[in-house]
Amino acid sequence: MARFSVVVPALDEQADLGRSLRAIGRAAQAIHTDVEVVVVVLDRDGLFARFAAGFGAKVVTIPRRSLAIARNLGAAATTGQILLTIDACRVMSPVTFAEIERLLATGCYVGGGATQNAERHSLAIDVAMAMSRLTNYLNGLGGGMYWCRRDDFDAIGGFDERVSTVDDLDFARRLRDHGVRTGRRFVNLRQSPVTTLCRRADADDYSYAPRRLSTGSLFDL
């Protein structure tokens, strides 16, 4: 059984998938262990399924676009004791697994999210990031990546597939509440932030980020 399993939904960001998977590999090397990776793609994306398999990832296909379904099906295909989910448009820090392992070993934490940085700057990106950081400061739920023990993931029923746009924040709230009930804290990783890739960002587009963030979701350029 793997110690860590990572679920990577790649429904919209297949062009960034290689960078995301390579970052997971570097983080695994830092703790000198194999990490199980499950990539979830739409069933018509045979090319990307083969691409992911080339990195040694297990591939799960889904018939329709739903991040909550993708995350749950990916999680169901894993065997690890500690479960992470990170979108293909995000890159984890090389010390991610080490920090999570250290925090969970204390018994004080139920799991959490991560702080986020953008890979580059522009006016639109910086405005979006500022709004995201304000949202994260107010709700304390972090974003970009979520992690917990498998037992706790199962205890809260994973991601709610009825939630269409902010299933990640809904999951984080329920995980935090579960932590309160069991005497443990929800925490955002500080030493290992995730980096959001900005391939789709347009420096001249000032409408995208406010519209996206107004739904309650996190910075996702």
Backbone as a chain_set.jsonl record, in Angstrom:
{"seq": "MARFSVVVPALDEQADLGRSLRAIGRAAQAIHTDVEVVVVVLDRDGLFARFAAGFGAKVVTIPRRSLAIARNLGAAATTGQILLTIDACRVMSPVTFAEIERLLATGCYVGGGATQNAERHSLAIDVAMAMSRLTNYLNGLGGGMYWCRRDDFDAIGGFDERVSTVDDLDFARRLRDHGVRTGRRFVNLRQSPVTTLCRRADADDYSYAPRRLSTGSLFDL", "coords": {"N": [[0.853, -1.2, 0.0], [0.563, 2.183, -0.863], [2.073, 5.081, 0.654], [1.409, 7.732, 0.079], [-1.123, 8.966, -2.066], [-1.978, 10.586, -5.053], [-4.433, 12.43, -6.648], [-5.142, 13.615, -9.823], [-7.119, 15.581, -11.525], [-7.597, 16.074, -14.953], [-9.186, 17.671, -16.801], [-9.516, 20.026, -18.174], [-7.024, 21.115, -18.388], [-5.002, 19.781, -19.822], [-2.733, 20.462, -21.26], [-0.965, 21.373, -19.389], [-0.317, 19.2, -17.937], [2.04, 17.619, -17.934], [3.969, 19.199, -16.557], [2.805, 19.325, -14.045], [2.818, 16.598, -13.264], [5.555, 16.031, -13.292], [6.379, 17.638, -11.183], [5.157, 16.371, -9.012], [6.65, 14.03, -9.037], [9.192, 15.033, -8.323], [8.676, 15.889, -5.706], [8.132, 13.442, -4.538], [10.626, 12.214, -4.693], [11.958, 13.681, -2.788], [11.179, 12.604, -0.365], [12.025, 10.1, -0.626], [10.461, 7.917, -1.58], [8.052, 5.928, -3.366], [5.242, 7.378, -4.948], [1.838, 7.053, -5.418], [0.053, 7.878, -8.304], [-2.886, 9.064, -9.736], [-4.449, 9.896, -12.64], [-7.166, 11.643, -13.926], [-9.165, 11.666, -16.73], [-11.259, 12.85, -19.433], [-13.286, 10.528, -21.238], [-12.892, 10.655, -23.95], [-10.35, 11.476, -24.362], [-8.008, 9.987, -25.341], [-5.336, 10.367, -26.132], [-4.206, 11.945, -24.114], [-4.537, 10.259, -21.978], [-2.722, 8.229, -22.617], [-0.426, 9.743, -22.52], [-0.306, 10.467, -19.774], [-0.058, 7.921, -18.664], [2.471, 7.362, -19.527], [4.05, 8.624, -17.676], [3.954, 6.909, -15.639], [1.598, 6.979, -14.262], [-1.59, 5.906, -13.021], [-4.546, 5.693, -14.94], [-7.77, 7.03, -15.025], [-10.908, 7.191, -16.554], [-13.648, 9.405, -17.247], [-17.093, 9.939, -18.186], [-18.208, 12.462, -18.484], [-17.769, 16.016, -17.939], [-16.916, 16.802, -14.797], [-15.643, 17.976, -11.932], [-15.929, 17.159, -9.261], [-16.875, 14.514, -9.5], [-14.694, 13.472, -10.897], [-12.648, 13.718, -8.992], [-13.591, 12.052, -6.943], [-13.816, 9.517, -8.247], [-11.17, 9.191, -8.966], [-10.001, 9.068, -6.41], [-11.164, 6.709, -5.495], [-9.763, 4.873, -6.927], [-7.311, 4.725, -5.767], [-4.771, 3.65, -3.377], [-3.41, 4.654, -1.25], [-2.44, 5.763, 2.081], [-2.524, 8.409, 2.743], [-4.153, 11.009, 1.169], [-4.145, 13.148, -1.624], [-5.416, 15.805, -3.644], [-4.935, 17.505, -6.614], [-5.171, 19.929, -9.124], [-4.477, 19.691, -12.671], [-3.424, 22.032, -13.654], [-1.821, 23.041, -11.747], [1.162, 23.199, -9.78], [2.942, 21.355, -7.479], [4.97, 21.974, -4.549], [8.419, 20.984, -4.061], [8.72, 20.083, -1.444], [6.302, 19.236, -0.515], [5.124, 16.666, 0.241], [6.765, 16.031, 2.395], [6.183, 18.083, 4.241], [3.44, 17.635, 4.714], [3.534, 15.058, 5.801], [4.959, 15.554, 8.151], [3.175, 17.273, 9.536], [0.834, 15.671, 9.835], [1.841, 13.645, 11.412], [1.921, 14.691, 13.942], [-0.6, 14.424, 14.975], [-2.323, 16.468, 15.392], [-3.693, 17.61, 13.317], [-6.267, 17.536, 10.87], [-6.044, 17.665, 8.193], [-5.833, 19.629, 5.176], [-5.403, 22.549, 3.08], [-3.589, 24.558, 0.782], [-1.345, 27.348, 0.505], [-1.157, 29.7, -2.239], [0.643, 30.583, -5.202], [1.193, 32.544, -8.147], [2.585, 31.666, -11.338], [3.63, 33.705, -12.845], [3.53, 37.279, -13.423], [1.038, 39.726, -14.11], [-1.152, 42.482, -14.666], [-3.861, 41.613, -14.606], [-3.552, 39.002, -13.592], [-2.35, 39.524, -11.101], [-4.368, 40.977, -9.827], [-6.376, 39.025, -9.68], [-5.067, 37.149, -8.057], [-4.752, 38.626, -5.697], [-7.433, 38.934, -4.93], [-8.082, 36.269, -4.533], [-6.381, 35.603, -2.398], [-7.452, 37.263, -0.453], [-9.987, 36.105, -0.191], [-9.195, 33.573, 0.755], [-8.017, 34.339, 3.154], [-10.235, 35.231, 4.559], [-11.935, 32.986, 4.716], [-10.269, 30.9, 5.403], [-9.76, 28.487, 4.108], [-7.936, 27.834, 2.181], [-6.584, 26.442, -0.876], [-6.178, 25.156, -4.257], [-4.879, 22.731, -3.748], [-5.778, 19.86, -1.901], [-5.597, 17.854, 1.05], [-5.526, 14.933, 3.118], [-5.916, 12.262, 5.518], [-6.85, 9.026, 4.306], [-8.9, 7.773, 5.773], [-10.239, 9.939, 6.882], [-11.09, 11.281, 4.605], [-12.936, 9.395, 3.666], [-14.683, 9.444, 5.809], [-16.07, 11.854, 5.589], [-17.334, 11.525, 3.258], [-16.057, 12.149, 0.857], [-15.925, 14.219, -2.089], [-18.699, 16.329, -2.768], [-20.842, 15.47, -5.175], [-23.034, 16.809, -6.066], [-22.487, 19.448, -6.017], [-21.585, 21.931, -8.164], [-19.745, 24.012, -8.877], [-18.054, 24.868, -6.794], [-16.955, 22.672, -5.494], [-14.538, 22.019, -4.313], [-14.14, 23.901, -2.245], [-16.385, 23.34, -0.715], [-15.757, 20.722, 0.069], [-13.477, 21.301, 1.609], [-14.604, 22.821, 3.705], [-16.245, 20.89, 4.932], [-14.318, 19.036, 5.683], [-12.867, 20.575, 7.509], [-14.858, 20.976, 9.449], [-15.235, 18.342, 10.26], [-12.768, 17.949, 11.429], [-12.97, 19.679, 13.613], [-14.917, 18.332, 15.092], [-13.479, 16.089, 15.785], [-11.375, 16.962, 17.222], [-9.155, 18.106, 15.91], [-7.15, 20.247, 13.822], [-7.717, 22.134, 10.8], [-5.426, 22.992, 8.326], [-3.49, 25.195, 6.29], [-0.878, 24.57, 4.054], [2.221, 26.104, 4.577], [4.955, 26.128, 4.079], [5.153, 24.895, 1.701], [3.828, 26.026, -0.821], [1.429, 25.88, -3.543], [1.928, 26.316, -7.051], [0.224, 28.143, -9.406], [-0.331, 27.588, -12.766], [-0.283, 29.76, -15.529], [-1.123, 29.67, -18.162], [-3.511, 30.122, -19.533], [-4.155, 32.667, -18.962], [-4.901, 36.055, -19.791], [-3.37, 39.022, -20.137], [-4.707, 41.303, -20.769], [-7.297, 40.886, -20.135], [-9.623, 41.778, -17.96], [-11.884, 40.824, -16.91], [-12.16, 38.141, -16.41], [-11.067, 36.962, -13.975], [-12.482, 38.292, -11.735], [-15.113, 37.437, -12.375], [-14.863, 34.652, -12.184], [-14.029, 34.35, -9.531], [-16.181, 35.361, -8.193], [-17.976, 33.348, -7.93], [-17.176, 32.007, -5.754], [-15.147, 30.221, -6.031], [-11.625, 29.363, -6.272], [-8.575, 31.099, -7.211], [-7.923, 30.543, -10.537], [-6.554, 30.7, -13.067]], "CA": [[0.0, 0.0, 0.0], [1.321, 3.431, -0.932], [1.865, 6.023, 1.746], [0.724, 8.877, -0.513], [-1.768, 8.874, -3.372], [-2.326, 11.912, -5.582], [-5.434, 12.434, -7.719], [-4.952, 14.782, -10.683], [-8.107, 15.746, -12.602], [-7.039, 16.776, -16.115], [-10.352, 17.807, -17.666], [-9.372, 21.234, -18.982], [-5.654, 21.62, -18.362], [-4.104, 18.717, -20.241], [-1.477, 21.017, -21.749], [-0.095, 21.6, -18.235], [-0.242, 17.957, -17.169], [3.413, 17.164, -17.771], [4.623, 19.966, -15.497], [2.217, 18.916, -12.771], [3.284, 15.254, -12.925], [6.982, 16.092, -12.966], [6.506, 18.216, -9.842], [4.819, 15.304, -8.065], [7.812, 13.154, -9.001], [10.255, 15.669, -7.531], [8.277, 15.867, -4.296], [8.278, 12.064, -4.086], [12.052, 11.968, -4.514], [12.409, 14.346, -1.565], [10.927, 11.74, 0.794], [12.613, 8.798, -0.97], [9.445, 6.876, -1.647], [7.154, 6.002, -4.515], [3.939, 7.992, -4.708], [0.835, 6.607, -6.383], [-0.588, 8.996, -8.993], [-4.039, 8.714, -10.563], [-4.882, 11.008, -13.489], [-8.542, 11.45, -14.399], [-9.385, 12.372, -17.995], [-12.501, 12.534, -20.128], [-13.087, 9.271, -21.952], [-12.508, 10.887, -25.347], [-8.987, 11.997, -24.401], [-7.088, 8.856, -25.366], [-3.967, 10.836, -26.251], [-3.729, 12.389, -22.806], [-4.46, 9.064, -21.138], [-1.433, 7.591, -22.916], [0.607, 10.654, -22.034], [-0.234, 10.301, -18.326], [0.467, 6.582, -18.391], [3.904, 7.41, -19.777], [4.688, 9.076, -16.446], [3.75, 5.896, -14.607], [0.34, 7.229, -13.552], [-2.797, 5.151, -13.334], [-5.477, 6.583, -15.629], [-9.199, 6.776, -14.873], [-11.677, 8.026, -17.47], [-15.029, 9.701, -16.879], [-17.842, 10.242, -19.405], [-18.612, 13.869, -18.602], [-16.936, 16.953, -17.208], [-17.327, 17.104, -13.428], [-14.464, 17.861, -11.079], [-16.251, 16.375, -8.067], [-16.887, 13.105, -9.912], [-13.321, 13.109, -11.227], [-11.875, 13.556, -7.757], [-14.065, 10.865, -6.223], [-13.424, 8.317, -8.969], [-9.727, 9.066, -8.811], [-9.725, 8.614, -5.051], [-11.59, 5.31, -5.383], [-8.768, 4.029, -7.603], [-6.038, 4.815, -5.056], [-4.567, 2.75, -2.241], [-2.556, 5.305, -0.261], [-2.952, 6.123, 3.401], [-2.708, 9.86, 2.723], [-4.724, 11.32, -0.143], [-4.083, 14.53, -2.082], [-5.972, 16.093, -4.961], [-4.378, 18.744, -7.163], [-5.54, 20.046, -10.535], [-3.352, 19.592, -13.601], [-2.885, 23.368, -13.92], [-1.078, 23.492, -10.572], [2.432, 22.519, -9.547], [3.231, 21.299, -6.042], [6.325, 22.254, -4.093], [9.221, 19.779, -3.826], [8.668, 19.625, -0.045], [4.9, 19.054, -0.148], [4.88, 15.428, 0.989], [7.495, 16.1, 3.655], [5.45, 18.935, 5.183], [2.201, 16.941, 5.091], [3.896, 13.949, 6.684], [5.324, 16.12, 9.449], [1.98, 17.79, 10.198], [-0.065, 14.596, 10.228], [2.483, 12.836, 12.452], [1.67, 15.296, 15.253], [-1.938, 14.077, 15.433], [-3.069, 17.702, 15.682], [-4.293, 18.16, 12.105], [-7.135, 16.645, 10.096], [-5.678, 17.84, 6.79], [-5.919, 21.041, 4.834], [-5.18, 23.009, 1.715], [-2.266, 25.122, 0.579], [-1.274, 28.698, -0.016], [-0.974, 29.66, -3.685], [1.365, 31.615, -5.923], [1.082, 32.471, -9.605], [3.897, 31.451, -11.936], [4.107, 34.95, -13.421], [2.763, 38.46, -13.034], [0.457, 40.716, -15.013], [-2.143, 43.2, -13.878], [-5.031, 40.757, -14.4], [-3.184, 37.892, -12.713], [-2.119, 40.028, -9.751], [-5.68, 41.306, -9.245], [-7.026, 37.763, -9.351], [-4.38, 36.551, -6.917], [-5.084, 39.412, -4.511], [-8.794, 38.582, -4.544], [-8.054, 34.909, -4.013], [-5.76, 35.634, -1.074], [-8.416, 37.853, 0.469], [-10.982, 35.062, 0.064], [-8.574, 32.558, 1.605], [-7.832, 34.916, 4.485], [-11.529, 35.336, 5.229], [-12.553, 31.686, 5.021], [-9.258, 30.008, 5.955], [-9.864, 27.162, 3.498], [-6.857, 27.564, 1.239], [-7.026, 26.018, -2.203], [-5.153, 24.659, -5.148], [-4.585, 21.338, -3.426], [-6.306, 19.452, -0.596], [-4.939, 16.641, 1.525], [-5.994, 14.383, 4.389], [-5.828, 10.804, 5.573], [-7.947, 8.359, 3.603], [-10.004, 7.534, 6.702], [-10.995, 11.178, 7.033], [-11.759, 11.487, 3.319], [-14.111, 8.51, 3.646], [-15.603, 9.823, 6.89], [-16.921, 12.968, 5.166], [-17.977, 11.164, 1.991], [-15.364, 12.683, -0.313], [-16.456, 15.447, -2.68], [-20.135, 16.288, -3.011], [-21.032, 15.531, -6.621], [-24.15, 17.707, -6.367], [-21.949, 20.811, -6.046], [-21.041, 22.006, -9.523], [-18.704, 25.002, -9.146], [-17.131, 25.078, -5.673], [-16.88, 21.41, -4.751], [-13.316, 21.999, -3.518], [-14.372, 24.651, -1.007], [-17.351, 22.564, 0.06], [-14.984, 19.638, 0.68], [-12.622, 21.871, 2.649], [-15.436, 23.185, 4.858], [-16.672, 19.676, 5.63], [-13.133, 18.461, 6.323], [-12.588, 21.404, 8.681], [-15.872, 20.678, 10.465], [-14.906, 17.009, 10.77], [-11.639, 18.147, 12.317], [-13.47, 20.262, 14.868], [-15.609, 17.268, 15.841], [-12.53, 15.07, 16.242], [-10.313, 17.607, 17.992], [-7.978, 18.379, 15.09], [-7.229, 21.492, 13.065], [-7.518, 22.25, 9.359], [-4.307, 23.923, 8.174], [-2.966, 25.393, 4.946], [0.573, 24.427, 3.997], [2.923, 27.38, 4.454], [6.305, 25.928, 3.551], [5.085, 24.284, 0.36], [2.689, 26.524, -1.592], [1.29, 25.41, -4.922], [2.076, 27.347, -8.077], [-0.79, 28.055, -10.444], [0.174, 27.872, -14.105], [-1.113, 30.853, -16.067], [-1.14, 29.558, -19.622], [-4.758, 30.638, -20.117], [-4.395, 34.055, -18.554], [-4.692, 37.104, -20.78], [-3.073, 40.221, -19.348], [-5.639, 42.379, -21.111], [-8.662, 40.483, -19.785], [-9.861, 42.129, -16.567], [-13.201, 40.341, -16.5], [-12.194, 36.703, -16.117], [-10.84, 36.605, -12.574], [-13.608, 38.638, -10.866], [-16.274, 36.584, -12.642], [-14.576, 33.326, -11.654], [-13.965, 34.386, -8.077], [-17.48, 35.711, -7.626], [-18.706, 32.111, -7.639], [-16.652, 31.437, -4.525], [-14.028, 29.323, -6.301], [-10.33, 29.949, -6.046], [-7.819, 31.581, -8.348], [-7.815, 29.409, -11.45], [-6.267, 31.192, -14.403]], "C": [[0.885, 1.245, 0.0], [1.071, 4.286, 0.297], [1.064, 7.233, 1.262], [0.093, 8.478, -1.842], [-2.191, 10.274, -3.79], [-3.307, 11.742, -6.729], [-5.287, 13.734, -8.502], [-6.051, 14.811, -11.739], [-7.481, 16.562, -13.737], [-8.142, 16.919, -17.157], [-10.245, 19.009, -18.588], [-7.921, 21.632, -19.202], [-4.646, 20.576, -18.822], [-2.75, 19.246, -20.715], [-0.48, 21.244, -20.614], [0.233, 20.309, -17.488], [1.188, 17.5, -16.921], [4.13, 17.885, -16.646], [4.105, 19.553, -14.133], [2.75, 17.556, -12.336], [4.766, 15.237, -12.588], [7.208, 16.663, -11.574], [6.166, 17.191, -8.762], [6.0, 14.35, -7.925], [8.944, 13.737, -8.176], [9.933, 15.648, -6.05], [8.398, 14.459, -3.721], [9.742, 11.733, -3.832], [12.562, 12.567, -3.209], [12.172, 13.509, -0.314], [11.353, 10.3, 0.508], [11.586, 7.669, -0.946], [8.647, 7.017, -2.937], [5.83, 6.607, -4.08], [2.993, 7.526, -5.809], [0.126, 7.826, -6.981], [-1.706, 8.461, -9.87], [-4.47, 9.965, -11.318], [-6.264, 10.678, -14.031], [-8.757, 12.313, -15.633], [-10.778, 12.031, -18.521], [-12.276, 11.352, -21.053], [-12.742, 9.453, -23.425], [-11.042, 11.29, -25.49], [-7.959, 10.871, -24.354], [-5.633, 9.27, -25.431], [-3.413, 11.222, -24.889], [-3.668, 11.228, -21.815], [-3.134, 8.358, -21.363], [-0.272, 8.44, -22.419], [0.797, 10.491, -20.53], [0.352, 8.95, -17.953], [1.969, 6.533, -18.619], [4.7, 7.909, -18.587], [4.546, 8.048, -15.325], [2.472, 6.075, -13.823], [-0.715, 6.208, -13.956], [-3.799, 6.127, -13.939], [-6.904, 6.101, -15.413], [-9.929, 7.701, -15.833], [-13.092, 8.235, -16.948], [-15.774, 10.156, -18.126], [-18.208, 11.709, -19.569], [-17.782, 14.73, -17.665], [-17.544, 17.27, -15.836], [-16.124, 16.899, -12.529], [-14.742, 17.018, -9.842], [-16.252, 14.883, -8.384], [-15.464, 12.638, -10.213], [-12.507, 12.856, -9.971], [-12.299, 12.307, -6.994], [-13.663, 9.572, -6.928], [-11.911, 8.103, -8.89], [-9.362, 8.546, -7.444], [-10.078, 7.143, -4.879], [-10.572, 4.363, -6.006], [-7.426, 4.018, -6.886], [-5.985, 3.844, -3.887], [-3.824, 3.415, -1.088], [-3.246, 5.63, 1.05], [-3.26, 7.61, 3.503], [-3.085, 10.247, 1.3], [-4.613, 12.807, -0.426], [-4.84, 14.633, -3.392], [-5.467, 17.461, -5.4], [-4.714, 18.79, -8.643], [-4.293, 20.059, -11.415], [-2.727, 20.943, -13.905], [-2.102, 23.912, -12.73], [0.128, 22.601, -10.325], [2.72, 22.53, -8.052], [4.7, 21.582, -5.776], [7.103, 20.949, -3.915], [9.149, 19.254, -2.396], [7.234, 19.371, 0.424], [4.684, 17.817, 0.704], [5.579, 15.457, 2.349], [6.747, 16.946, 4.678], [4.161, 18.267, 5.646], [2.505, 15.814, 6.073], [4.214, 14.462, 8.083], [4.091, 16.6, 10.215], [1.071, 16.661, 10.688], [0.522, 13.743, 11.349], [2.238, 13.405, 13.847], [0.325, 14.871, 15.841], [-2.829, 15.276, 15.695], [-3.89, 18.203, 14.495], [-5.117, 17.107, 11.366], [-6.741, 16.631, 8.621], [-5.755, 19.32, 6.467], [-5.759, 21.311, 3.357], [-3.767, 23.511, 1.577], [-2.399, 26.601, 0.241], [-0.912, 28.607, -1.5], [-0.16, 30.837, -4.19], [1.072, 31.455, -7.411], [2.475, 32.33, -10.2], [4.466, 32.725, -12.557], [3.16, 36.077, -13.04], [2.23, 39.192, -14.264], [-0.597, 41.415, -14.167], [-3.34, 42.308, -13.571], [-4.728, 39.621, -13.434], [-3.007, 38.379, -11.282], [-3.425, 40.414, -9.063], [-6.398, 40.03, -8.814], [-6.388, 37.125, -8.124], [-4.696, 37.304, -5.631], [-6.486, 39.077, -4.008], [-8.845, 37.177, -3.943], [-7.466, 34.871, -2.614], [-6.688, 36.248, -0.04], [-9.486, 36.826, 0.829], [-10.43, 34.0, 1.007], [-8.372, 33.061, 3.027], [-9.147, 34.918, 5.259], [-12.109, 33.977, 5.594], [-11.566, 30.653, 5.557], [-9.172, 28.646, 5.298], [-8.759, 26.851, 2.49], [-7.379, 27.192, -0.13], [-5.876, 25.469, -3.015], [-4.84, 23.189, -4.982], [-5.197, 21.044, -2.057], [-5.753, 18.083, -0.231], [-5.499, 16.229, 2.876], [-5.708, 12.889, 4.391], [-7.046, 10.2, 4.871], [-9.143, 8.143, 4.524], [-10.867, 8.776, 6.864], [-11.713, 11.553, 5.749], [-13.04, 10.66, 3.271], [-15.151, 8.943, 4.669], [-16.536, 10.956, 6.469], [-17.554, 12.709, 3.8], [-17.33, 11.749, 0.765], [-15.968, 13.995, -0.782], [-17.938, 15.273, -2.979], [-20.388, 16.5, -4.501], [-22.241, 16.369, -7.025], [-23.694, 19.151, -6.474], [-21.168, 20.985, -7.334], [-19.845, 22.938, -9.673], [-17.697, 25.161, -8.014], [-17.039, 23.811, -4.826], [-15.63, 21.343, -3.897], [-13.503, 22.744, -2.204], [-15.383, 23.95, -0.112], [-16.647, 21.416, 0.775], [-14.146, 20.174, 1.833], [-13.425, 22.242, 3.897], [-15.845, 21.947, 5.648], [-15.501, 18.979, 6.309], [-12.778, 19.248, 7.585], [-13.579, 21.105, 9.801], [-15.633, 19.303, 11.09], [-13.726, 17.091, 11.738], [-12.058, 18.728, 13.655], [-14.124, 19.182, 15.722], [-14.639, 16.254, 16.425], [-11.31, 15.676, 16.93], [-9.029, 17.866, 17.219], [-8.22, 19.61, 14.224], [-7.076, 21.262, 11.575], [-6.424, 23.296, 9.165], [-3.897, 24.018, 6.708], [-1.441, 25.315, 4.98], [1.225, 25.788, 3.77], [4.278, 27.227, 3.791], [6.293, 25.385, 2.126], [3.85, 24.755, -0.391], [2.622, 25.861, -2.962], [1.443, 26.602, -5.863], [1.022, 27.122, -9.147], [-0.189, 28.459, -11.776], [-0.801, 28.803, -14.815], [-1.18, 30.836, -17.586], [-2.361, 30.221, -20.229], [-5.011, 32.105, -19.8], [-4.089, 35.016, -19.696], [-4.525, 38.402, -20.008], [-4.037, 41.36, -19.634], [-7.066, 42.062, -20.72], [-8.881, 40.728, -18.308], [-11.174, 41.55, -16.049], [-13.162, 38.918, -15.987], [-12.101, 36.415, -14.629], [-11.987, 37.024, -11.658], [-14.831, 37.764, -11.107], [-16.074, 35.212, -12.026], [-14.637, 33.334, -10.128], [-15.306, 34.711, -7.449], [-18.327, 34.489, -7.319], [-18.252, 31.49, -6.336], [-15.496, 30.499, -4.757], [-12.726, 30.087, -6.195], [-9.683, 30.381, -7.348], [-7.51, 30.426, -9.294], [-7.57, 29.884, -12.872], [-5.497, 30.158, -15.2]], "O": [[1.838, 1.341, 0.773], [0.002, 4.229, 0.905], [0.154, 7.699, 1.948], [0.69, 7.753, -2.638], [-2.7, 11.05, -2.98], [-3.044, 10.997, -7.673], [-5.304, 14.821, -7.924], [-5.931, 14.129, -12.757], [-6.902, 17.622, -13.496], [-8.052, 16.366, -18.253], [-10.826, 19.009, -19.673], [-7.623, 22.408, -20.11], [-3.549, 20.494, -18.271], [-1.735, 18.56, -20.588], [0.725, 21.3, -20.856], [0.981, 20.33, -16.511], [1.515, 17.046, -15.825], [4.831, 17.251, -15.857], [4.872, 19.444, -13.177], [3.098, 17.373, -11.169], [5.189, 14.506, -11.693], [8.116, 16.232, -10.862], [6.815, 17.15, -7.717], [6.316, 13.911, -6.819], [9.59, 13.02, -7.412], [10.815, 15.413, -5.224], [8.73, 14.297, -2.547], [10.064, 11.047, -2.862], [13.485, 12.033, -2.594], [12.871, 13.672, 0.686], [11.079, 9.395, 1.296], [11.818, 6.609, -0.367], [8.579, 8.097, -3.524], [5.362, 6.367, -2.967], [3.321, 7.602, -6.993], [-0.344, 8.698, -6.249], [-1.509, 7.528, -10.649], [-4.817, 10.976, -10.707], [-6.505, 9.579, -14.53], [-8.563, 13.528, -15.598], [-11.39, 11.049, -18.103], [-11.183, 11.193, -21.597], [-12.338, 8.494, -24.083], [-10.543, 11.432, -26.607], [-7.139, 10.808, -23.438], [-4.776, 8.605, -24.85], [-2.284, 10.869, -24.549], [-2.832, 11.226, -20.913], [-2.488, 7.932, -20.405], [0.74, 7.915, -21.955], [1.928, 10.388, -20.056], [1.163, 8.849, -17.032], [2.668, 5.75, -17.976], [5.899, 7.648, -18.491], [4.97, 8.291, -14.195], [2.269, 5.395, -12.817], [-0.726, 5.713, -15.083], [-3.89, 7.271, -13.496], [-7.211, 4.923, -15.592], [-9.599, 8.884, -15.917], [-13.662, 7.363, -16.294], [-15.157, 10.704, -19.04], [-18.489, 12.154, -20.681], [-17.172, 14.233, -16.719], [-18.576, 17.937, -15.748], [-15.639, 15.778, -12.378], [-13.885, 16.244, -9.416], [-15.698, 14.082, -7.631], [-15.075, 11.535, -9.828], [-11.758, 11.882, -9.899], [-11.455, 11.586, -6.461], [-13.217, 8.629, -6.275], [-11.438, 6.973, -8.763], [-8.502, 7.673, -7.321], [-9.367, 6.41, -4.191], [-10.521, 3.184, -5.655], [-6.49, 3.366, -7.349], [-7.0, 3.292, -3.464], [-3.629, 2.79, -0.046], [-4.469, 5.754, 1.118], [-4.144, 8.021, 4.255], [-2.415, 9.859, 0.343], [-4.944, 13.633, 0.424], [-4.902, 13.674, -4.162], [-5.557, 18.441, -4.662], [-4.556, 17.79, -9.344], [-3.199, 20.395, -10.961], [-1.591, 20.992, -14.377], [-1.758, 25.093, -12.695], [0.113, 21.407, -10.624], [2.74, 23.591, -7.428], [5.551, 21.448, -6.655], [6.5, 19.91, -3.646], [9.482, 18.094, -2.154], [6.98, 19.297, 1.626], [4.114, 17.913, 1.791], [5.04, 14.961, 3.338], [6.677, 16.58, 5.851], [3.821, 18.32, 6.828], [1.798, 15.645, 7.066], [3.79, 13.876, 9.079], [3.976, 16.356, 11.417], [0.595, 16.691, 11.822], [-0.222, 13.178, 12.15], [2.336, 12.676, 14.835], [0.124, 14.944, 17.053], [-3.957, 15.128, 16.165], [-4.697, 19.12, 14.647], [-4.718, 15.948, 11.253], [-7.067, 15.694, 7.893], [-5.744, 20.164, 7.363], [-5.951, 20.439, 2.51], [-2.844, 22.962, 2.179], [-3.437, 27.047, -0.247], [-0.423, 27.578, -1.966], [-0.262, 31.948, -3.67], [0.744, 30.362, -7.874], [3.445, 32.824, -9.625], [5.675, 32.812, -12.772], [2.124, 35.853, -12.415], [2.884, 39.263, -15.304], [-0.895, 40.97, -13.059], [-3.792, 42.24, -12.428], [-5.539, 39.307, -12.562], [-3.463, 37.723, -10.346], [-3.579, 40.207, -7.859], [-6.959, 39.962, -7.72], [-7.09, 36.616, -7.25], [-4.888, 36.685, -4.584], [-6.703, 38.951, -2.803], [-9.559, 36.931, -2.97], [-7.991, 34.184, -1.738], [-6.716, 35.815, 1.112], [-9.854, 36.685, 1.995], [-11.107, 33.578, 1.944], [-8.535, 32.31, 3.989], [-9.173, 34.644, 6.459], [-12.709, 33.823, 6.658], [-11.981, 29.634, 6.108], [-8.573, 27.73, 5.862], [-8.663, 25.725, 2.003], [-8.486, 27.577, -0.506], [-4.753, 25.333, -2.529], [-4.567, 22.486, -5.955], [-5.141, 21.882, -1.157], [-5.476, 17.259, -1.102], [-5.898, 17.073, 3.679], [-5.305, 12.325, 3.374], [-8.126, 10.791, 4.849], [-10.285, 8.313, 4.097], [-12.089, 8.676, 6.972], [-12.823, 12.084, 5.791], [-14.097, 11.158, 2.885], [-16.353, 8.826, 4.432], [-17.673, 11.021, 6.936], [-18.233, 13.578, 3.251], [-17.974, 11.845, -0.279], [-16.46, 14.787, 0.022], [-18.377, 14.199, -3.393], [-20.17, 17.593, -5.022], [-22.448, 16.613, -8.213], [-24.438, 19.996, -6.972], [-20.197, 20.268, -7.575], [-18.992, 22.684, -10.524], [-16.563, 25.564, -8.274], [-17.043, 23.873, -3.597], [-15.635, 20.684, -2.857], [-13.067, 22.267, -1.156], [-15.25, 23.966, 1.111], [-16.908, 21.162, 1.951], [-14.105, 19.576, 2.908], [-12.976, 22.004, 5.018], [-15.801, 21.944, 6.878], [-15.66, 18.397, 7.382], [-12.43, 18.661, 8.609], [-13.192, 20.993, 10.964], [-15.805, 19.122, 12.295], [-13.693, 16.386, 12.746], [-11.561, 18.318, 14.704], [-13.91, 19.125, 16.933], [-14.933, 15.626, 17.443], [-10.328, 14.98, 17.188], [-7.94, 17.849, 17.794], [-9.363, 19.963, 13.934], [-6.401, 20.33, 11.137], [-6.479, 24.368, 9.767], [-3.953, 23.03, 5.975], [-0.798, 25.923, 5.836], [0.825, 26.534, 2.876], [4.703, 28.094, 3.027], [7.31, 25.417, 1.433], [2.916, 23.978, -0.587], [3.619, 25.351, -3.473], [1.129, 27.739, -5.511], [0.935, 26.038, -9.725], [0.391, 29.537, -11.906], [-2.015, 28.637, -14.702], [-1.284, 31.887, -18.218], [-2.28, 30.813, -21.305], [-5.959, 32.708, -20.304], [-3.146, 34.818, -20.462], [-5.439, 38.832, -19.304], [-4.169, 42.282, -18.829], [-7.962, 42.876, -20.944], [-8.381, 39.969, -17.478], [-11.537, 41.757, -14.891], [-14.03, 38.516, -15.211], [-12.945, 35.711, -14.075], [-12.445, 36.203, -10.863], [-15.517, 37.386, -10.157], [-16.99, 34.66, -11.415], [-15.221, 32.441, -9.514], [-15.544, 34.371, -6.291], [-19.282, 34.568, -6.547], [-18.873, 30.542, -5.855], [-14.902, 30.012, -3.795], [-12.721, 31.309, -6.045], [-10.169, 30.077, -8.438], [-6.898, 29.438, -8.888], [-8.305, 29.508, -13.786], [-5.163, 30.396, -16.36]]}, "num_chains": 1, "name": "protein.A"}
